[in-house]
């Protein structure tokens, strides 16, 4: 005898463990809408193709509609022992319409059923992410349009480098999030293929009309290979990759919010609803939302790596390992969506410290490159001009002076080619000089804002 046979309690615990370990209902129940939609389309097709009686197909559809109402109204009695959403729906359908419910699973498997449900869900989730990204982009454009002449230092290595206008800085994030939207659209396209009709792995012996099911469910195409269709999870990887890169970009923006809203910078003030106080320091306005965006980024990366690891060693076709595809997918969506919303709220509601930004630029050496370019226009090779201005900057720092405080003698000690007109090199002239496509000149930035609005309106109309 085994230990379990000697100990009924241990056997019961083992049975519960087995049930708990394999059941997925606690997370895949959120696929109920997609599962019912797929089942309705499948039942209708079975009726049209005379694979099952039309009357039975109609009865099945009516029963499924009732189940959908019960779930949406919170009246559905979930049964964890039935493992997943699919068996819960099928069991309840049997309670409502009797033996006719058994016809629904004709010509399909849970393998192609769950793949269909998940593809429908990813299509919707990707569209939601694109809409949220577009909202964030609109918020960025609104602020960028207000600050086409607001000058601040641009940074490399977190050191002040050259003057830029704030609108230009914000437009950099517009471009990042535009690429992110493109990745989510690619994820939606990858998911836009109907696997239903592939059966467990080999296709179906029934005269299915897969194209009509695809049309009813809004799929652009049907799968070409039944073995690939039930085992493919690339579309989820696309979504998780898009979510990961989006979180990376949100984290970069969040890091700037944390830095800019500090007393040391004072470049922005975040809206009160996106900050919190301290449990002991009454004066604090902690940038909690930005910090949480930054902190949550890693968990989305983790979900991408987890699924990549899951699929990397799987033989064809379906394996139970693929049950692990959904929890990470759902959590990634539940992470990226509120992060996008919070970022849009912070951008839209932030107060910009225009004077602090300009002071940071004025009290630094961000005009060094422009002063070197001044010498270049006098015929000096750039490398030689660079060396002269580097010496001038070193001298100025030692004397505790800014470039604006230097005398002509100071300039001429670095190069005899400096003349009185060097004093016309200012923050304003520096940004205006970058009058090239993609540059930080105020007119270029305003033009870029208007073009970005046009791109946004065009893409939203297409999406």
C-alpha positions as a LaTeX table, in Angstrom:
\begin{tabular}{lrrr}
\hline
Residue & $x$ (\AA) & $y$ (\AA) & $z$ (\AA) \\
\hline
Unk1 & 0.00 & 0.00 & 0.00 \\
Unk2 & 1.08 & 3.59 & $-0.65$ \\
Unk3 & 1.24 & 6.20 & 2.10 \\
Unk4 & $-1.86$ & 7.86 & 0.65 \\
Unk5 & $-3.82$ & 4.64 & 0.85 \\
Unk6 & $-2.90$ & 4.40 & 4.53 \\
Unk7 & $-3.74$ & 8.06 & 5.15 \\
Unk8 & $-7.01$ & 9.28 & 3.59 \\
Unk9 & $-6.28$ & 12.84 & 4.77 \\
Unk10 & $-2.99$ & 12.85 & 2.90 \\
Unk11 & $-4.74$ & 11.54 & $-0.18$ \\
Unk12 & $-7.30$ & 14.32 & 0.06 \\
Unk13 & $-4.53$ & 16.91 & 0.41 \\
Unk14 & $-2.79$ & 15.44 & $-2.63$ \\
Unk15 & $-5.99$ & 15.61 & $-4.67$ \\
Unk16 & $-6.52$ & 19.23 & $-3.66$ \\
Unk17 & $-2.94$ & 20.08 & $-4.58$ \\
Unk18 & $-3.34$ & 18.47 & $-7.97$ \\
Unk19 & $-6.54$ & 20.41 & $-8.57$ \\
Unk20 & $-5.11$ & 23.72 & $-7.35$ \\
Unk21 & $-1.89$ & 23.28 & $-9.30$ \\
Unk22 & $-3.57$ & 22.75 & $-12.66$ \\
Unk23 & $-6.59$ & 25.05 & $-12.43$ \\
Unk24 & $-6.46$ & 28.43 & $-14.16$ \\
Unk25 & $-9.95$ & 29.74 & $-13.44$ \\
Unk26 & $-8.76$ & 32.41 & $-11.01$ \\
Unk27 & $-7.21$ & 34.34 & $-13.89$ \\
Unk28 & $-8.63$ & 33.04 & $-17.17$ \\
Unk29 & $-12.19$ & 33.89 & $-16.13$ \\
Unk30 & $-11.48$ & 37.37 & $-17.43$ \\
Unk31 & $-11.62$ & 35.80 & $-20.90$ \\
Unk32 & $-15.32$ & 35.07 & $-20.49$ \\
Unk33 & $-16.48$ & 37.63 & $-23.05$ \\
Unk34 & $-14.02$ & 36.39 & $-25.68$ \\
Unk35 & $-14.80$ & 32.75 & $-24.87$ \\
Unk36 & $-18.53$ & 33.25 & $-25.30$ \\
Unk37 & $-18.11$ & 35.30 & $-28.47$ \\
Unk38 & $-15.95$ & 32.55 & $-29.98$ \\
Unk39 & $-18.43$ & 29.86 & $-28.96$ \\
Unk40 & $-21.37$ & 31.76 & $-30.44$ \\
Unk41 & $-19.58$ & 32.25 & $-33.76$ \\
Unk42 & $-18.58$ & 28.57 & $-33.78$ \\
Unk43 & $-22.13$ & 27.37 & $-32.98$ \\
Unk44 & $-23.64$ & 29.53 & $-35.71$ \\
Unk45 & $-21.16$ & 28.20 & $-38.24$ \\
Unk46 & $-21.90$ & 24.59 & $-37.23$ \\
Unk47 & $-25.60$ & 25.30 & $-37.85$ \\
Unk48 & $-25.01$ & 27.01 & $-41.21$ \\
Unk49 & $-22.82$ & 24.14 & $-42.37$ \\
Unk50 & $-25.43$ & 21.62 & $-41.20$ \\
Unk51 & $-22.86$ & 19.97 & $-38.98$ \\
Unk52 & $-25.41$ & 20.28 & $-36.18$ \\
Unk53 & $-29.14$ & 21.07 & $-36.51$ \\
Unk54 & $-29.83$ & 24.80 & $-36.91$ \\
Unk55 & $-32.34$ & 24.67 & $-34.07$ \\
Unk56 & $-29.67$ & 23.27 & $-31.77$ \\
Unk57 & $-27.27$ & 26.01 & $-32.82$ \\
Unk58 & $-29.91$ & 28.63 & $-31.99$ \\
Unk59 & $-30.55$ & 27.03 & $-28.60$ \\
Unk60 & $-26.82$ & 27.00 & $-27.84$ \\
Unk61 & $-26.50$ & 30.68 & $-28.75$ \\
Unk62 & $-29.44$ & 31.61 & $-26.51$ \\
Unk63 & $-27.89$ & 29.67 & $-23.64$ \\
Unk64 & $-24.52$ & 31.34 & $-24.14$ \\
Unk65 & $-26.16$ & 34.76 & $-24.15$ \\
Unk66 & $-27.78$ & 33.94 & $-20.81$ \\
Unk67 & $-24.43$ & 32.86 & $-19.37$ \\
Unk68 & $-22.82$ & 36.09 & $-20.57$ \\
Unk69 & $-25.52$ & 38.11 & $-18.78$ \\
Unk70 & $-25.09$ & 36.06 & $-15.61$ \\
Unk71 & $-21.35$ & 36.66 & $-15.56$ \\
Unk72 & $-21.60$ & 40.38 & $-16.32$ \\
Unk73 & $-24.29$ & 40.77 & $-13.64$ \\
Unk74 & $-22.18$ & 38.88 & $-11.06$ \\
Unk75 & $-24.73$ & 36.06 & $-10.75$ \\
Unk76 & $-22.67$ & 33.26 & $-12.28$ \\
Unk77 & $-21.61$ & 30.50 & $-9.89$ \\
Unk78 & $-17.98$ & 29.73 & $-10.63$ \\
Unk79 & $-16.77$ & 26.18 & $-9.94$ \\
Unk80 & $-13.00$ & 26.01 & $-9.35$ \\
Unk81 & $-13.06$ & 22.23 & $-9.62$ \\
Unk82 & $-13.87$ & 22.65 & $-13.32$ \\
Unk83 & $-10.38$ & 24.17 & $-13.78$ \\
Unk84 & $-10.95$ & 26.90 & $-16.33$ \\
Unk85 & $-13.34$ & 29.36 & $-17.95$ \\
Unk86 & $-14.11$ & 27.01 & $-20.83$ \\
Unk87 & $-15.36$ & 24.11 & $-18.72$ \\
Unk88 & $-17.30$ & 26.44 & $-16.43$ \\
Unk89 & $-19.19$ & 27.88 & $-19.38$ \\
Unk90 & $-19.78$ & 24.48 & $-20.94$ \\
Unk91 & $-21.03$ & 23.02 & $-17.64$ \\
Unk92 & $-23.44$ & 25.90 & $-17.08$ \\
Unk93 & $-24.66$ & 25.63 & $-20.67$ \\
Unk94 & $-25.49$ & 21.97 & $-20.00$ \\
Unk95 & $-27.49$ & 23.01 & $-16.93$ \\
Unk96 & $-29.48$ & 25.51 & $-19.00$ \\
Unk97 & $-30.18$ & 23.62 & $-22.24$ \\
Unk98 & $-29.42$ & 19.99 & $-21.40$ \\
Unk99 & $-27.77$ & 17.47 & $-23.73$ \\
Unk100 & $-27.81$ & 19.88 & $-26.67$ \\
Unk101 & $-24.89$ & 21.67 & $-25.00$ \\
Unk102 & $-22.72$ & 18.71 & $-25.91$ \\
Unk103 & $-22.93$ & 19.64 & $-29.59$ \\
Unk104 & $-21.05$ & 22.92 & $-29.06$ \\
Unk105 & $-17.65$ & 21.26 & $-28.84$ \\
Unk106 & $-18.09$ & 19.56 & $-32.21$ \\
Unk107 & $-15.13$ & 20.31 & $-34.52$ \\
Unk108 & $-13.05$ & 22.16 & $-31.97$ \\
Unk109 & $-10.60$ & 21.51 & $-29.14$ \\
Unk110 & $-9.74$ & 23.48 & $-26.05$ \\
Unk111 & $-6.41$ & 24.04 & $-27.79$ \\
Unk112 & $-7.81$ & 26.12 & $-30.65$ \\
Unk113 & $-10.54$ & 27.52 & $-28.39$ \\
Unk114 & $-8.15$ & 29.05 & $-25.85$ \\
Unk115 & $-5.87$ & 30.31 & $-28.62$ \\
Unk116 & $-8.86$ & 32.10 & $-30.16$ \\
Unk117 & $-9.94$ & 33.60 & $-26.84$ \\
Unk118 & $-6.44$ & 34.88 & $-26.08$ \\
Unk119 & $-5.98$ & 36.37 & $-29.55$ \\
Unk120 & $-9.27$ & 38.26 & $-29.20$ \\
Unk121 & $-8.16$ & 39.54 & $-25.79$ \\
Unk122 & $-4.74$ & 40.67 & $-27.05$ \\
Unk123 & $-6.31$ & 42.49 & $-29.98$ \\
Unk124 & $-8.50$ & 44.47 & $-27.61$ \\
Unk125 & $-5.71$ & 45.06 & $-25.08$ \\
Unk126 & $-3.35$ & 46.30 & $-27.80$ \\
Unk127 & $-6.00$ & 48.72 & $-29.06$ \\
Unk128 & $-6.51$ & 50.00 & $-25.51$ \\
Unk129 & $-2.77$ & 50.56 & $-25.11$ \\
Unk130 & $-2.60$ & 52.50 & $-28.38$ \\
Unk131 & $-5.50$ & 54.72 & $-27.28$ \\
Unk132 & $-3.75$ & 55.41 & $-23.95$ \\
Unk133 & $-0.50$ & 56.22 & $-25.74$ \\
Unk134 & $-2.31$ & 58.65 & $-28.04$ \\
Unk135 & $-3.78$ & 60.39 & $-25.00$ \\
Unk136 & $-0.31$ & 60.74 & $-23.49$ \\
Unk137 & 1.01 & 62.08 & $-26.79$ \\
Unk138 & $-1.75$ & 64.71 & $-26.86$ \\
Unk139 & $-0.79$ & 65.81 & $-23.36$ \\
Unk140 & 2.84 & 66.13 & $-24.42$ \\
Unk141 & 1.90 & 68.18 & $-27.47$ \\
Unk142 & $-0.23$ & 70.55 & $-25.40$ \\
Unk143 & 2.70 & 71.27 & $-23.09$ \\
Unk144 & 5.23 & 71.40 & $-25.92$ \\
Unk145 & 3.12 & 74.01 & $-27.74$ \\
Unk146 & 3.15 & 76.19 & $-24.62$ \\
Unk147 & 6.92 & 75.98 & $-24.22$ \\
Unk148 & 8.48 & 76.50 & $-27.63$ \\
Unk149 & 10.54 & 79.38 & $-26.21$ \\
Unk150 & 11.14 & 78.12 & $-22.66$ \\
Unk151 & 14.90 & 77.58 & $-22.42$ \\
Unk152 & 16.56 & 75.03 & $-20.15$ \\
Unk153 & 19.84 & 73.16 & $-20.20$ \\
Unk154 & 19.95 & 69.99 & $-22.24$ \\
Unk155 & 21.90 & 67.24 & $-20.50$ \\
Unk156 & 24.30 & 64.48 & $-21.41$ \\
Unk157 & 25.72 & 62.29 & $-18.63$ \\
Unk158 & 23.44 & 64.36 & $-16.33$ \\
Unk159 & 25.80 & 67.29 & $-17.00$ \\
Unk160 & 24.54 & 70.53 & $-18.55$ \\
Unk161 & 25.43 & 70.45 & $-22.22$ \\
Unk162 & 23.63 & 72.84 & $-24.58$ \\
Unk163 & 20.56 & 75.04 & $-24.31$ \\
Unk164 & 17.31 & 73.63 & $-25.70$ \\
Unk165 & 13.70 & 74.65 & $-25.48$ \\
Unk166 & 11.42 & 72.61 & $-23.23$ \\
Unk167 & 8.99 & 71.88 & $-26.04$ \\
Unk168 & 11.79 & 70.18 & $-27.93$ \\
Unk169 & 12.57 & 68.01 & $-24.93$ \\
Unk170 & 8.93 & 66.95 & $-24.61$ \\
Unk171 & 8.70 & 66.15 & $-28.31$ \\
Unk172 & 11.45 & 63.55 & $-27.81$ \\
Unk173 & 8.99 & 61.62 & $-25.63$ \\
Unk174 & 6.26 & 62.10 & $-28.23$ \\
Unk175 & 8.48 & 60.25 & $-30.70$ \\
Unk176 & 9.25 & 57.46 & $-28.21$ \\
Unk177 & 5.59 & 56.87 & $-27.48$ \\
Unk178 & 4.76 & 57.02 & $-31.17$ \\
Unk179 & 7.11 & 54.10 & $-31.74$ \\
Unk180 & 5.50 & 52.31 & $-28.80$ \\
Unk181 & 2.10 & 52.68 & $-30.42$ \\
Unk182 & 3.54 & 51.13 & $-33.57$ \\
Unk183 & 4.74 & 48.12 & $-31.57$ \\
Unk184 & 1.30 & 47.61 & $-30.01$ \\
Unk185 & $-0.26$ & 47.86 & $-33.46$ \\
Unk186 & 2.17 & 45.16 & $-34.60$ \\
Unk187 & 1.05 & 43.02 & $-31.66$ \\
Unk188 & $-2.55$ & 43.55 & $-32.70$ \\
Unk189 & $-1.75$ & 42.51 & $-36.27$ \\
Unk190 & 0.08 & 39.43 & $-35.01$ \\
Unk191 & $-2.99$ & 38.43 & $-32.97$ \\
Unk192 & $-5.39$ & 39.10 & $-35.85$ \\
Unk193 & $-5.41$ & 35.51 & $-37.15$ \\
Unk194 & $-8.16$ & 33.00 & $-36.33$ \\
Unk195 & $-6.89$ & 29.61 & $-35.06$ \\
Unk196 & $-10.38$ & 28.16 & $-34.46$ \\
Unk197 & $-10.90$ & 25.18 & $-36.74$ \\
Unk198 & $-7.40$ & 23.84 & $-36.14$ \\
Unk199 & $-8.75$ & 21.33 & $-33.63$ \\
Unk200 & $-6.34$ & 19.81 & $-31.17$ \\
Unk201 & $-3.48$ & 19.97 & $-33.68$ \\
Unk202 & $-4.39$ & 18.36 & $-37.02$ \\
Unk203 & $-7.40$ & 20.28 & $-38.28$ \\
Unk204 & $-10.98$ & 19.05 & $-38.47$ \\
Unk205 & $-12.76$ & 16.34 & $-40.48$ \\
Unk206 & $-15.92$ & 18.49 & $-40.68$ \\
Unk207 & $-16.80$ & 20.89 & $-43.54$ \\
Unk208 & $-16.02$ & 24.05 & $-41.58$ \\
Unk209 & $-16.45$ & 27.58 & $-42.89$ \\
Unk210 & $-13.56$ & 29.14 & $-41.03$ \\
Unk211 & $-13.66$ & 32.33 & $-43.06$ \\
Unk212 & $-17.19$ & 33.14 & $-41.89$ \\
Unk213 & $-16.14$ & 32.63 & $-38.26$ \\
Unk214 & $-13.16$ & 34.92 & $-38.81$ \\
Unk215 & $-15.41$ & 37.58 & $-40.29$ \\
Unk216 & $-17.92$ & 37.36 & $-37.44$ \\
Unk217 & $-15.18$ & 37.64 & $-34.80$ \\
Unk218 & $-13.36$ & 40.42 & $-36.64$ \\
Unk219 & $-10.21$ & 38.51 & $-37.59$ \\
Unk220 & $-8.35$ & 39.58 & $-40.72$ \\
Unk221 & $-7.23$ & 36.06 & $-41.66$ \\
Unk222 & $-7.37$ & 32.40 & $-40.72$ \\
Unk223 & $-4.34$ & 30.36 & $-39.67$ \\
Unk224 & $-2.50$ & 28.45 & $-42.37$ \\
Unk225 & $-1.13$ & 25.57 & $-40.31$ \\
Unk226 & $-3.08$ & 23.80 & $-37.59$ \\
Unk227 & 0.01 & 22.72 & $-35.64$ \\
Unk228 & 1.40 & 26.23 & $-35.53$ \\
Unk229 & $-2.01$ & 27.72 & $-34.73$ \\
Unk230 & $-2.49$ & 25.87 & $-31.45$ \\
Unk231 & 1.11 & 26.33 & $-30.26$ \\
Unk232 & 1.87 & 29.89 & $-31.42$ \\
Unk233 & 2.21 & 32.48 & $-28.67$ \\
Unk234 & 4.31 & 34.97 & $-30.63$ \\
Unk235 & 1.47 & 37.46 & $-30.54$ \\
Unk236 & 1.66 & 37.52 & $-26.73$ \\
Unk237 & 5.41 & 38.00 & $-26.92$ \\
Unk238 & 4.78 & 40.94 & $-29.26$ \\
Unk239 & 2.41 & 42.46 & $-26.73$ \\
Unk240 & 4.80 & 41.87 & $-23.82$ \\
Unk241 & 7.70 & 43.34 & $-25.79$ \\
Unk242 & 5.63 & 46.40 & $-26.70$ \\
Unk243 & 4.61 & 46.76 & $-23.06$ \\
Unk244 & 8.22 & 46.37 & $-21.89$ \\
Unk245 & 9.60 & 49.06 & $-24.20$ \\
Unk246 & 6.69 & 51.35 & $-23.31$ \\
Unk247 & 7.46 & 50.89 & $-19.62$ \\
Unk248 & 11.12 & 51.66 & $-20.34$ \\
Unk249 & 10.10 & 54.96 & $-21.93$ \\
Unk250 & 7.64 & 55.72 & $-19.14$ \\
Unk251 & 10.39 & 55.00 & $-16.63$ \\
Unk252 & 12.71 & 57.46 & $-18.34$ \\
Unk253 & 10.02 & 60.13 & $-18.22$ \\
Unk254 & 9.26 & 59.24 & $-14.60$ \\
Unk255 & 12.93 & 59.58 & $-13.69$ \\
Unk256 & 12.96 & 63.08 & $-15.17$ \\
Unk257 & 9.81 & 63.96 & $-13.23$ \\
Unk258 & 11.45 & 62.77 & $-10.01$ \\
Unk259 & 14.58 & 64.81 & $-10.74$ \\
Unk260 & 12.86 & 67.91 & $-12.11$ \\
Unk261 & 10.39 & 68.15 & $-9.23$ \\
Unk262 & 13.13 & 68.08 & $-6.60$ \\
Unk263 & 14.05 & 71.26 & $-4.73$ \\
Unk264 & 17.50 & 71.10 & $-6.31$ \\
Unk265 & 16.03 & 71.43 & $-9.81$ \\
Unk266 & 12.59 & 72.98 & $-9.34$ \\
Unk267 & 11.90 & 72.65 & $-13.07$ \\
Unk268 & 8.35 & 71.37 & $-12.58$ \\
Unk269 & 5.72 & 70.97 & $-9.91$ \\
Unk270 & 3.63 & 67.81 & $-10.21$ \\
Unk271 & $-0.13$ & 67.93 & $-9.63$ \\
Unk272 & $-1.09$ & 67.26 & $-6.01$ \\
Unk273 & $-3.09$ & 64.17 & $-6.92$ \\
Unk274 & 0.09 & 62.51 & $-8.22$ \\
Unk275 & 2.17 & 63.16 & $-5.10$ \\
Unk276 & 1.92 & 62.16 & $-1.46$ \\
Unk277 & 3.07 & 63.46 & 1.89 \\
Unk278 & 5.41 & 61.91 & 4.38 \\
Unk279 & 4.38 & 60.04 & 7.51 \\
Unk280 & 6.68 & 62.25 & 9.57 \\
Unk281 & 7.82 & 65.23 & 7.42 \\
Unk282 & 4.87 & 67.57 & 6.83 \\
Unk283 & 6.53 & 69.57 & 4.05 \\
Unk284 & 7.09 & 66.64 & 1.70 \\
Unk285 & 5.50 & 66.22 & $-1.75$ \\
Unk286 & 6.82 & 62.85 & $-2.80$ \\
Unk287 & 6.55 & 61.98 & $-6.53$ \\
Unk288 & 5.06 & 58.57 & $-5.71$ \\
Unk289 & 3.30 & 57.96 & $-9.02$ \\
Unk290 & 6.48 & 58.61 & $-10.99$ \\
Unk291 & 8.47 & 56.41 & $-8.64$ \\
Unk292 & 5.93 & 53.58 & $-8.94$ \\
Unk293 & 6.04 & 53.75 & $-12.73$ \\
Unk294 & 9.80 & 53.47 & $-12.50$ \\
Unk295 & 9.53 & 50.61 & $-10.01$ \\
Unk296 & 6.89 & 48.61 & $-11.87$ \\
Unk297 & 8.89 & 48.52 & $-15.08$ \\
Unk298 & 10.85 & 45.47 & $-13.98$ \\
Unk299 & 7.80 & 43.31 & $-13.44$ \\
Unk300 & 6.73 & 43.79 & $-17.07$ \\
Unk301 & 10.24 & 42.88 & $-18.23$ \\
Unk302 & 9.92 & 39.78 & $-16.05$ \\
Unk303 & 6.73 & 38.66 & $-17.76$ \\
Unk304 & 8.41 & 38.94 & $-21.18$ \\
Unk305 & 11.38 & 36.89 & $-20.02$ \\
Unk306 & 9.12 & 34.33 & $-18.35$ \\
Unk307 & 7.15 & 33.62 & $-21.53$ \\
Unk308 & 10.28 & 33.56 & $-23.68$ \\
Unk309 & 11.66 & 30.97 & $-21.28$ \\
Unk310 & 8.40 & 29.00 & $-21.36$ \\
Unk311 & 8.25 & 28.68 & $-25.14$ \\
Unk312 & 11.94 & 28.22 & $-25.87$ \\
Unk313 & 11.99 & 24.46 & $-25.21$ \\
Unk314 & 8.51 & 23.36 & $-26.27$ \\
Unk315 & 8.07 & 20.72 & $-28.96$ \\
Unk316 & 5.06 & 20.99 & $-31.24$ \\
Unk317 & 2.23 & 21.26 & $-30.62$ \\
Unk318 & 0.24 & 22.23 & $-27.55$ \\
Unk319 & 1.81 & 21.62 & $-24.14$ \\
Unk320 & 0.32 & 22.47 & $-20.76$ \\
Unk321 & 3.25 & 24.82 & $-20.20$ \\
Unk322 & 1.36 & 27.28 & $-22.40$ \\
Unk323 & $-1.18$ & 27.74 & $-19.62$ \\
Unk324 & 1.53 & 30.00 & $-18.15$ \\
Unk325 & 1.04 & 32.54 & $-20.96$ \\
Unk326 & $-1.90$ & 34.42 & $-19.42$ \\
Unk327 & $-1.06$ & 35.53 & $-15.90$ \\
Unk328 & 1.97 & 37.50 & $-17.08$ \\
Unk329 & 0.01 & 38.88 & $-20.03$ \\
Unk330 & $-2.85$ & 40.07 & $-17.84$ \\
Unk331 & $-0.52$ & 41.54 & $-15.22$ \\
Unk332 & 1.53 & 43.35 & $-17.86$ \\
Unk333 & $-1.64$ & 44.95 & $-19.22$ \\
Unk334 & $-2.81$ & 45.79 & $-15.70$ \\
Unk335 & 0.56 & 47.48 & $-15.11$ \\
Unk336 & 1.14 & 49.40 & $-18.34$ \\
Unk337 & $-2.38$ & 50.82 & $-18.68$ \\
Unk338 & $-2.55$ & 52.72 & $-15.35$ \\
Unk339 & 1.09 & 53.76 & $-15.84$ \\
Unk340 & 0.16 & 55.39 & $-19.14$ \\
Unk341 & $-2.84$ & 57.08 & $-17.56$ \\
Unk342 & $-0.76$ & 58.39 & $-14.65$ \\
Unk343 & 1.94 & 59.69 & $-16.99$ \\
Unk344 & $-0.64$ & 61.55 & $-19.08$ \\
Unk345 & $-2.12$ & 63.06 & $-15.93$ \\
Unk346 & 1.26 & 64.23 & $-14.68$ \\
Unk347 & 2.21 & 65.75 & $-18.04$ \\
Unk348 & $-1.15$ & 67.45 & $-18.45$ \\
Unk349 & $-1.25$ & 68.89 & $-14.93$ \\
Unk350 & 2.38 & 69.78 & $-14.24$ \\
Unk351 & 3.40 & 73.38 & $-13.61$ \\
Unk352 & 6.58 & 74.36 & $-15.44$ \\
Unk353 & 9.17 & 76.44 & $-13.62$ \\
Unk354 & 10.14 & 78.62 & $-16.58$ \\
Unk355 & 12.37 & 80.96 & $-14.55$ \\
Unk356 & 14.18 & 78.10 & $-12.79$ \\
Unk357 & 14.88 & 76.44 & $-16.11$ \\
Unk358 & 16.33 & 79.61 & $-17.61$ \\
Unk359 & 18.38 & 80.33 & $-14.50$ \\
Unk360 & 19.87 & 76.83 & $-14.67$ \\
Unk361 & 20.93 & 77.53 & $-18.25$ \\
Unk362 & 22.26 & 81.02 & $-17.48$ \\
Unk363 & 24.30 & 79.89 & $-14.48$ \\
Unk364 & 26.13 & 77.20 & $-16.44$ \\
Unk365 & 28.47 & 76.88 & $-19.39$ \\
Unk366 & 25.96 & 75.60 & $-21.95$ \\
Unk367 & 27.07 & 78.24 & $-24.48$ \\
Unk368 & 30.55 & 76.72 & $-24.79$ \\
Unk369 & 29.79 & 74.97 & $-28.08$ \\
Unk370 & 28.27 & 78.14 & $-29.55$ \\
Unk371 & 31.33 & 80.14 & $-28.56$ \\
Unk372 & 33.52 & 77.53 & $-30.25$ \\
Unk373 & 31.30 & 77.79 & $-33.33$ \\
Unk374 & 31.86 & 81.58 & $-33.20$ \\
Unk375 & 35.60 & 80.94 & $-33.70$ \\
Unk376 & 34.86 & 78.41 & $-36.45$ \\
Unk377 & 33.01 & 81.14 & $-38.34$ \\
Unk378 & 36.21 & 83.21 & $-38.02$ \\
Unk379 & 38.09 & 80.46 & $-39.87$ \\
Unk380 & 39.44 & 78.47 & $-36.91$ \\
Unk381 & 39.30 & 74.65 & $-37.29$ \\
Unk382 & 36.73 & 73.28 & $-34.88$ \\
Unk383 & 39.20 & 71.16 & $-32.90$ \\
Unk384 & 41.42 & 74.19 & $-32.29$ \\
Unk385 & 38.37 & 76.28 & $-31.37$ \\
Unk386 & 37.28 & 73.52 & $-28.97$ \\
Unk387 & 40.64 & 73.63 & $-27.19$ \\
Unk388 & 40.53 & 77.42 & $-26.85$ \\
Unk389 & 37.02 & 77.45 & $-25.40$ \\
Unk390 & 37.81 & 74.53 & $-23.08$ \\
Unk391 & 40.64 & 76.62 & $-21.63$ \\
Unk392 & 38.28 & 79.61 & $-21.37$ \\
Unk393 & 35.67 & 77.49 & $-19.54$ \\
Unk394 & 38.31 & 76.14 & $-17.15$ \\
Unk395 & 39.48 & 79.71 & $-16.45$ \\
Unk396 & 35.90 & 80.88 & $-15.89$ \\
Unk397 & 35.10 & 78.03 & $-13.51$ \\
Unk398 & 38.25 & 78.75 & $-11.50$ \\
Unk399 & 37.27 & 82.43 & $-11.26$ \\
Unk400 & 33.68 & 81.58 & $-10.35$ \\
Unk401 & 32.35 & 83.46 & $-13.37$ \\
Unk402 & 29.82 & 82.59 & $-16.00$ \\
Unk403 & 30.43 & 83.27 & $-19.66$ \\
Unk404 & 28.16 & 86.29 & $-19.39$ \\
Unk405 & 30.45 & 87.83 & $-16.78$ \\
Unk406 & 33.66 & 87.56 & $-18.83$ \\
Unk407 & 35.37 & 90.66 & $-20.19$ \\
Unk408 & 36.84 & 91.03 & $-23.65$ \\
Unk409 & 40.29 & 90.60 & $-22.09$ \\
Unk410 & 39.15 & 87.22 & $-20.74$ \\
Unk411 & 37.97 & 86.16 & $-24.18$ \\
Unk412 & 41.05 & 87.41 & $-25.96$ \\
Unk413 & 43.30 & 85.56 & $-23.54$ \\
Unk414 & 41.85 & 82.40 & $-25.11$ \\
Unk415 & 41.94 & 83.64 & $-28.73$ \\
Unk416 & 42.82 & 86.93 & $-30.41$ \\
Unk417 & 39.96 & 86.33 & $-32.85$ \\
Unk418 & 37.32 & 87.09 & $-30.25$ \\
Unk419 & 35.69 & 90.46 & $-30.92$ \\
Unk420 & 32.89 & 92.49 & $-29.33$ \\
Unk421 & 30.27 & 90.58 & $-31.28$ \\
Unk422 & 30.97 & 87.48 & $-29.16$ \\
Unk423 & 28.71 & 89.15 & $-26.62$ \\
Unk424 & 25.81 & 88.50 & $-29.00$ \\
Unk425 & 26.13 & 84.77 & $-28.32$ \\
Unk426 & 23.24 & 84.22 & $-25.90$ \\
Unk427 & 20.85 & 81.47 & $-24.90$ \\
Unk428 & 18.31 & 82.89 & $-27.32$ \\
Unk429 & 20.75 & 83.06 & $-30.21$ \\
Unk430 & 22.00 & 79.55 & $-29.42$ \\
Unk431 & 18.60 & 77.89 & $-29.68$ \\
Unk432 & 17.62 & 80.01 & $-32.69$ \\
Unk433 & 20.80 & 78.94 & $-34.45$ \\
Unk434 & 19.63 & 75.30 & $-34.43$ \\
Unk435 & 17.26 & 76.12 & $-37.28$ \\
Unk436 & 17.42 & 72.75 & $-39.01$ \\
Unk437 & 14.82 & 69.99 & $-39.32$ \\
Unk438 & 14.73 & 68.22 & $-35.96$ \\
Unk439 & 16.52 & 71.12 & $-34.25$ \\
Unk440 & 15.60 & 73.08 & $-31.14$ \\
Unk441 & 15.01 & 76.49 & $-32.79$ \\
Unk442 & 11.63 & 77.77 & $-31.49$ \\
Unk443 & 10.15 & 78.07 & $-34.98$ \\
Unk444 & 11.29 & 74.55 & $-35.82$ \\
Unk445 & 9.79 & 73.23 & $-32.61$ \\
Unk446 & 6.46 & 74.96 & $-33.26$ \\
Unk447 & 6.47 & 73.51 & $-36.77$ \\
Unk448 & 7.28 & 70.07 & $-35.32$ \\
Unk449 & 4.37 & 70.41 & $-32.87$ \\
Unk450 & 1.94 & 71.22 & $-35.67$ \\
Unk451 & 3.19 & 68.33 & $-37.79$ \\
Unk452 & 2.94 & 66.02 & $-34.80$ \\
Unk453 & $-0.69$ & 67.05 & $-34.31$ \\
Unk454 & $-1.31$ & 66.22 & $-37.96$ \\
Unk455 & 0.38 & 62.82 & $-37.65$ \\
Unk456 & $-1.59$ & 62.06 & $-34.53$ \\
Unk457 & $-4.94$ & 62.96 & $-36.08$ \\
Unk458 & $-4.15$ & 60.91 & $-39.19$ \\
Unk459 & $-3.03$ & 57.82 & $-37.31$ \\
Unk460 & $-5.95$ & 57.91 & $-34.87$ \\
Unk461 & $-8.34$ & 58.08 & $-37.82$ \\
Unk462 & $-6.68$ & 55.03 & $-39.37$ \\
Unk463 & $-6.53$ & 53.05 & $-36.13$ \\
\hline
\end{tabular}
